[in-house]
Amino acid sequence: MDSQSVWQRTFGFLGSKPIIVETSDAMLTSDAGLLPIREFDETLGFTRQFADALLDTRDARFTSHSFLEMATARIFGILADYEDQNDHDALRHDPVFKLIAGRSSLDRPLASQPTHSRFENAIDIPSLVRLRDVLIDQFIASFDSPPGRLTLDIDTFDDPAHGQQQLVLFHGHYGQYQYQPRVITCAENDMVVMPCLLHGSAKASLGAADDVAYLVGRLREAWPDIDIELRADSGFGVPEMFDECERLRIWYTIGFGMNPVLNRNSQDLLDEVIAAYEQTGEPQRRFTSFAYQTRSWPHERRTIVKCEANAEGTNRRAVVTNRPGASLLPGAAYDDYVDRGESENRNKELKCGLKTDRLSDHRYMANLFRLFLHVQAHNLLVRIRREIAAPPLPEPDDEDDDDNLPAEALSGHARKRFANLRRRVDPLGEGQPATWRTRLIKVAAEVVERARCIRIKLSGNWPYLDHFASISASASAFATKRLQLE
């Protein structure tokens, strides 16, 4: 008998009866909710396409773990909150992780932490270039029909250093040694289209114009008539970005830092806003629009300045845009720019929910590959969310003027009320990674493998069993639909 099977612990806090904890000989897992996600992944071919882009130079005679097996283990480990290679020293024995990686639950263990470390450090530059194209190809394939318009948001976030790593440098704004991941996301479907890993002290705009040019070129190869808009904060308000967007013939709305000229041109409006606030006591928000040219620009560009006054003081923000109608409706153009805050929520999911800030390898190239692994996990979750989403209709409210609007057009209190309703009715449709873990992924199960089948036994008292049943049914229906289309 294994010594683990006789381990026992007694707790006496109940009083009337002792509580005895002991091990079981059954094959158990705590991540059975990954199985329906793996079914979706198999239909989409997401992880297989990812692994196929990697060049494996090892001698096949002396390898036990394929790149596909290790990429699958890492991507699904990230989804289940195992963000680091070290976790796989334990996960390599987990029966569900073996099944996900394409092995029998009774098979030998999966790759260990040192093997995963060698895997990540073995990825070469051509493989990383191919991964960039894989992400773009998967993004294009995510649309059932060619979209008429796409809105791309580009932004960076910080990744604190974890030791002496290549290209980790001190960033004055964040006050730390770090990397700086940059991602281009799509507002229409929440996917990350192109990631990039900047050195720690880089400007956010470093190489951004080149990335945008490459991405726009790939998108127009697939959809020649696509209308593209780019949104970015003031870190990207540099001459080469404006010039490139105009050369590519795409719409842009990019933040721009206030300066003495913009302050002077918007001072009258700010005075009006302050006077209105002092008179009414209500927060005030107004816009002005004018043609503006810096010394480094070849021509004038449309600039919008927002002026606010409220109990916290005054606030002025500027954006530069070439969107038609911005001169007539500057407030609408600015509000569309503000909507890029939703893409920042996706970046938060990527950084905090999927732990992209754990790029802790020593080599820069290995950490760039890890960024791709985390992005792939994010995009897989996003694709599944789109397939299973079942948003409710907004609840009517006689006191609200937005009752007859579609959910996408709601604002203010109506938008917040709908978001709360959706969290209750469709918790996984827009659920954060933590929600997916709580309600689906993190569930204990017994794995029983026989000659003819493998049984996964869940508790009938699990409060979220209906989620598992629903997602599993959706995975099967999705596979059937894709097979019929082929």
C-alpha positions in Angstrom: 0.0 0.0 0.0 1.2 3.5 -0.9 2.2 5.5 2.2 0.0 8.3 0.8 -3.1 6.1 1.3 -2.7 5.8 5.0 -2.2 9.5 5.7 -4.9 10.8 8.1 -5.7 13.9 10.1 -8.5 14.4 12.7 -10.2 17.8 13.4 -12.3 18.2 16.6 -13.9 21.6 16.1 -17.4 20.1 15.4 -17.5 18.6 18.9 -20.2 15.9 18.5 -18.2 13.9 16.0 -14.5 13.9 15.0 -13.8 14.9 11.4 -11.3 12.5 9.8 -9.4 13.5 6.7 -7.7 10.8 4.7 -6.4 10.1 1.2 -8.2 8.1 -1.4 -6.8 5.6 -3.9 -9.1 7.0 -6.6 -7.5 9.0 -9.4 -8.7 12.5 -8.7 -8.3 15.9 -10.3 -9.2 19.5 -9.3 -9.5 20.9 -12.9 -12.1 18.7 -14.7 -13.7 21.9 -16.1 -10.9 22.1 -18.6 -12.4 19.2 -20.6 -15.2 21.0 -22.4 -12.7 23.9 -23.2 -10.4 21.3 -24.7 -13.3 20.0 -26.8 -13.7 23.6 -28.2 -10.0 23.8 -28.7 -9.9 20.6 -30.7 -12.7 21.9 -33.0 -11.0 25.3 -33.5 -7.5 23.8 -33.9 -6.2 26.7 -31.9 -3.4 25.0 -29.9 -2.5 22.7 -32.8 -2.0 25.7 -35.1 0.0 27.3 -32.4 2.3 24.3 -32.0 2.7 23.7 -35.7 4.3 27.1 -36.0 7.2 26.1 -33.8 10.4 24.5 -35.2 11.5 21.5 -33.2 15.1 20.8 -33.9 15.4 18.0 -31.3 16.3 14.4 -32.3 13.0 12.5 -32.3 14.8 9.4 -31.1 15.5 11.0 -27.7 12.4 13.1 -27.1 9.4 12.0 -24.9 7.3 15.2 -25.0 6.2 16.9 -28.2 5.9 20.7 -28.6 2.2 20.2 -29.1 1.9 18.3 -25.8 3.9 21.0 -23.9 2.2 23.9 -25.5 -1.2 22.4 -24.6 -0.1 21.8 -21.0 1.1 25.4 -20.7 -1.9 27.1 -22.3 -4.4 25.1 -20.3 -2.4 25.5 -17.2 -2.5 29.3 -17.7 -6.3 29.1 -18.0 -6.5 27.1 -14.8 -4.3 29.6 -12.9 -1.0 27.7 -13.1 1.0 30.5 -14.7 4.5 29.3 -14.1 6.6 26.4 -15.3 7.2 25.3 -11.7 3.5 24.3 -11.4 4.0 21.5 -14.0 6.2 19.4 -11.7 2.9 18.6 -9.9 0.5 18.9 -12.9 2.5 16.4 -14.9 0.8 13.7 -12.8 -2.7 15.1 -13.0 -5.1 12.7 -15.0 -7.1 15.5 -16.7 -3.9 17.3 -17.8 -2.7 14.0 -19.3 -6.0 13.7 -21.2 -5.9 17.3 -22.4 -2.3 16.7 -23.7 -3.6 13.7 -25.7 -2.4 10.9 -23.4 -4.1 8.2 -21.3 -4.7 9.1 -17.7 -2.7 6.0 -16.9 0.2 7.0 -19.1 3.6 8.2 -17.9 3.9 11.7 -16.4 3.9 14.8 -18.7 6.9 17.2 -19.1 8.6 18.4 -15.9 9.5 22.0 -15.1 13.1 21.7 -16.5 11.7 20.2 -19.7 9.2 23.1 -20.1 12.1 25.6 -19.4 14.2 24.0 -22.2 11.1 24.2 -24.4 10.5 27.9 -23.9 14.2 28.7 -24.4 14.4 26.6 -27.6 11.9 28.7 -29.5 13.7 30.7 -32.3 13.0 34.0 -34.0 11.4 32.4 -37.2 9.0 30.5 -34.9 8.0 33.7 -33.2 7.4 35.4 -36.5 5.2 32.5 -37.6 3.3 32.7 -34.3 2.5 36.4 -35.1 0.9 35.2 -38.3 -0.9 32.4 -36.6 -2.6 34.9 -34.3 -3.6 37.1 -37.2 -4.9 34.0 -39.2 -7.0 32.9 -36.2 -8.4 36.4 -35.8 -9.4 36.5 -39.4 -11.0 33.0 -39.2 -13.0 34.1 -36.1 -15.4 36.0 -38.4 -18.1 34.0 -40.2 -18.3 36.7 -42.9 -16.1 39.6 -43.8 -16.7 42.5 -41.4 -17.4 46.0 -42.9 -15.4 47.8 -40.2 -12.9 47.0 -37.5 -11.8 49.0 -34.5 -8.3 48.3 -33.3 -7.0 49.5 -29.9 -3.2 49.5 -29.1 -1.9 49.8 -25.6 0.8 48.8 -23.2 1.0 47.5 -19.6 3.7 46.8 -17.1 5.4 43.5 -16.3 7.5 43.8 -13.1 10.9 42.0 -13.3 11.5 38.7 -11.6 15.3 38.7 -11.2 18.1 39.5 -13.6 16.4 39.2 -17.0 17.5 40.3 -20.4 16.2 43.8 -21.5 14.6 44.4 -18.1 15.2 48.1 -17.4 13.9 50.8 -15.0 10.8 52.7 -16.1 10.4 56.1 -14.4 6.6 56.2 -14.7 6.0 52.8 -13.1 8.9 53.2 -10.7 10.2 49.6 -11.2 12.4 47.3 -13.3 10.2 45.7 -15.9 9.2 44.5 -19.3 6.4 46.4 -21.2 4.1 44.2 -23.2 2.1 45.9 -26.0 -1.0 44.5 -27.5 -3.3 45.4 -30.4 -6.9 44.2 -29.6 -10.1 44.3 -31.6 -13.1 46.0 -30.1 -15.5 44.0 -32.1 -14.6 40.5 -30.8 -12.1 41.2 -27.9 -9.3 39.1 -29.3 -5.6 40.1 -29.1 -4.5 40.4 -32.7 -0.8 41.2 -32.2 1.4 41.2 -29.1 4.8 42.7 -28.7 7.3 42.7 -25.8 9.1 46.0 -25.3 12.2 46.5 -23.2 11.5 48.0 -19.8 12.2 51.7 -20.5 10.9 51.8 -24.0 8.4 54.4 -25.2 5.0 52.9 -25.8 5.2 53.9 -29.5 8.5 52.1 -30.2 7.9 50.2 -33.5 4.1 50.6 -33.2 3.7 52.2 -36.6 5.5 49.2 -38.2 3.2 46.8 -36.3 0.1 48.6 -37.4 1.3 48.7 -41.0 2.0 44.9 -41.0 -1.4 44.1 -39.4 -3.4 46.4 -41.7 -1.6 44.8 -44.7 -2.6 41.3 -43.6 -6.2 42.3 -42.9 -6.5 43.9 -46.3 -5.2 40.8 -48.0 -8.2 39.0 -46.5 -10.7 41.8 -46.7 -9.7 44.4 -49.4 -12.6 46.7 -48.6 -12.3 46.7 -44.8 -12.8 50.0 -43.0 -10.3 50.2 -40.1 -10.1 52.6 -37.2 -7.2 52.8 -34.7 -7.5 54.2 -31.2 -4.6 54.8 -28.8 -3.7 57.0 -25.8 -1.2 59.9 -25.9 1.8 57.6 -25.6 1.2 56.9 -29.3 0.6 60.5 -30.3 3.9 60.8 -32.2 4.4 62.0 -35.8 5.3 58.6 -37.3 2.0 57.1 -36.0 -0.1 59.9 -37.5 1.8 59.7 -40.8 1.5 55.9 -41.0 -2.2 55.9 -40.4 -2.7 58.5 -43.1 -0.5 56.6 -45.5 -2.5 53.4 -44.8 -5.8 55.3 -45.2 -7.2 54.3 -41.9 -9.2 56.4 -39.4 -7.5 57.2 -36.1 -8.3 58.9 -32.8 -5.2 59.2 -30.7 -4.6 61.0 -27.4 -2.4 64.0 -27.4 -0.7 65.8 -24.5 -2.0 69.3 -23.6 0.5 72.1 -24.3 0.4 75.9 -24.2 -1.2 76.2 -27.7 -4.0 73.8 -26.9 -4.5 75.4 -23.5 -4.8 78.8 -25.1 -7.2 77.6 -27.8 -9.5 75.9 -25.3 -9.3 78.5 -22.5 -12.6 80.3 -23.4 -14.5 77.0 -23.3 -12.9 76.1 -19.9 -14.0 79.4 -18.5 -17.6 78.7 -19.7 -17.6 75.3 -18.1 -16.3 76.7 -14.8 -18.9 79.4 -14.8 -21.7 76.9 -15.6 -20.6 74.6 -12.8 -20.4 77.5 -10.3 -23.9 78.6 -11.3 -25.7 75.2 -11.4 -23.6 73.0 -9.1 -23.9 70.3 -11.7 -20.8 68.7 -13.3 -20.1 70.2 -16.7 -18.5 68.6 -19.8 -18.1 70.3 -23.2 -15.9 70.0 -26.3 -14.2 72.2 -28.8 -12.6 71.3 -32.1 -10.1 73.1 -34.3 -7.3 72.6 -36.8 -3.9 72.4 -35.2 -0.3 71.8 -36.5 2.9 71.2 -34.6 6.3 71.9 -36.0 6.9 68.2 -36.6 3.6 67.7 -38.6 3.5 68.2 -42.4 0.0 69.7 -42.2 -2.8 70.6 -39.9 -4.8 67.9 -38.1 -8.2 68.0 -36.4 -7.8 68.3 -32.7 -10.6 67.9 -30.1 -10.3 69.2 -26.5 -12.6 68.1 -23.7 -13.1 70.5 -20.8 -14.7 69.4 -17.5 -15.5 71.0 -14.2 -16.9 69.2 -11.2 -16.4 68.9 -7.5 -12.9 67.5 -8.0 -11.8 70.5 -10.1 -11.1 71.0 -13.8 -9.8 68.6 -16.4 -8.7 69.0 -20.0 -7.9 66.2 -22.4 -7.1 66.3 -26.1 -7.2 63.8 -29.0 -6.1 64.1 -32.6 -8.4 62.5 -35.2 -9.1 62.3 -38.9 -12.6 60.9 -38.4 -15.2 62.5 -40.7 -17.7 64.6 -38.7 -15.3 65.3 -35.8 -15.5 69.0 -36.5 -19.3 68.9 -36.3 -19.7 66.4 -33.5 -16.5 66.6 -31.4 -18.3 65.1 -28.4 -19.4 62.0 -30.3 -15.9 61.5 -31.7 -14.3 61.9 -28.3 -16.8 59.5 -26.7 -15.9 56.8 -29.3 -12.3 57.3 -28.2 -13.3 56.8 -24.6 -14.9 53.5 -25.4 -11.4 52.1 -25.8 -11.5 51.7 -22.1 -13.3 48.4 -22.8 -10.1 47.2 -24.5 -8.2 48.1 -21.3 -10.5 45.7 -19.5 -9.2 43.0 -21.9 -5.7 44.0 -21.1 -6.5 43.7 -17.4 -7.8 40.2 -18.0 -4.6 39.3 -19.8 -2.3 40.8 -17.2 -4.1 40.0 -13.9 -6.6 37.2 -14.8 -4.1 35.2 -16.9 -1.0 36.4 -15.2 0.9 37.8 -18.2 2.9 39.8 -15.7 4.8 36.5 -14.8 7.3 36.6 -17.7 10.0 35.2 -15.4 12.5 33.5 -17.8 16.0 34.9 -18.1 16.1 35.2 -21.9 14.1 37.9 -23.6 13.1 35.6 -26.5 11.8 33.0 -24.0 9.7 35.6 -22.3 8.3 36.8 -25.7 7.3 33.2 -26.3 5.6 33.1 -22.9 3.7 36.2 -23.9 2.4 34.4 -26.9 1.4 31.5 -24.7 -0.7 33.8 -22.4 -2.2 35.6 -25.4 -3.2 32.2 -26.9 -4.9 31.2 -23.7 -6.7 34.6 -23.6 -7.9 34.3 -27.3 -9.1 30.7 -26.7 -11.2 31.9 -23.8 -12.6 34.8 -25.8 -13.6 32.6 -28.7 -15.4 30.2 -26.4 -17.2 33.1 -24.6 -18.5 34.3 -28.0 -19.9 30.9 -28.8 -21.7 30.3 -25.5 -22.8 33.8 -24.7 -26.5 34.2 -24.1 -27.0 37.9 -23.1 -30.5 38.8 -21.9 -32.6 41.6 -23.2 -32.4 44.9 -21.3 -35.0 45.1 -18.5 -37.6 47.8 -19.2 -37.7 50.9 -17.0 -40.4 53.5 -17.4 -38.2 56.2 -16.0 -35.3 55.5 -18.5 -35.2 57.0 -22.0 -32.9 54.2 -23.2 -35.5 51.4 -22.9 -35.8 50.7 -26.6 -32.1 50.8 -27.4 -30.1 47.7 -28.1 -27.7 46.7 -25.3 -24.6 48.0 -27.2 -26.1 51.5 -27.3 -27.0 51.8 -23.7 -25.3 54.4 -21.5 -25.2 55.6 -17.9 -27.5 53.9 -15.4 -29.2 51.7 -18.1 -25.8 50.3 -19.2 -24.8 49.6 -15.6 -28.2 47.9 -14.9 -27.8 45.7 -18.0 -24.3 44.7 -17.0 -25.6 43.6 -13.5 -28.4 41.7 -15.2 -26.0 39.9 -17.5 -23.7 38.9 -14.6 -26.7 37.1 -13.1 -28.2 35.6 -16.2 -25.1 34.9 -18.3 -22.1 34.8 -15.9 -19.8 33.0 -18.3 -20.7 35.0 -21.5 -18.5 37.9 -20.5 -17.0 36.3 -17.4 -13.4 37.1 -16.3 -10.9 34.2 -16.1 -11.5 34.0 -12.3 -15.3 33.6 -13.0 -14.6 30.7 -15.4 -12.3 29.1 -12.8 -14.9 29.4 -10.0 -17.9 28.3 -12.0 -16.4 25.7 -14.4 -12.7 24.9 -14.4 -12.0 24.3 -10.7 -14.1 21.3 -10.0 -13.0 18.0 -8.4 -13.6 14.8 -10.2 -12.7 11.2 -10.2 -11.1 9.8 -13.4 -11.8 6.1 -14.1 -10.1 4.7 -17.1 -11.2 1.3 -18.5 -10.5 -0.5 -21.8 -13.5 0.9 -23.6 -13.9 4.4 -22.1 -12.7 7.0 -19.6 -15.3 8.1 -17.1 -15.1 11.5 -15.4 -17.2 11.5 -12.2 -18.4 14.8 -10.9 -20.3 15.5 -7.7 -24.0 15.6 -8.2 -24.1 18.3 -5.5 -21.7 20.7 -7.2 -23.6 24.0 -7.4 -22.3 24.8 -10.9 -23.0 21.5 -12.5 -25.5 23.2 -14.9 -22.6 25.4 -16.2 -20.6 22.3 -17.0 -23.5 20.6 -18.7 -24.3 23.8 -20.7 -20.7 24.4 -21.9 -20.3 20.7 -22.7 -23.4 20.8 -24.8 -22.2 23.9 -26.6 -18.8 22.3 -27.3 -20.5 19.3 -28.9 -22.9 21.5 -30.9 -20.0 23.7 -32.1 -18.1 20.7 -33.3 -21.1 19.4 -35.2 -21.7 22.8 -36.8 -18.1 23.1 -37.9 -18.1 19.6 -39.3 -21.2 20.4 -41.4 -19.7 23.6 -42.7 -16.7 21.6 -43.9 
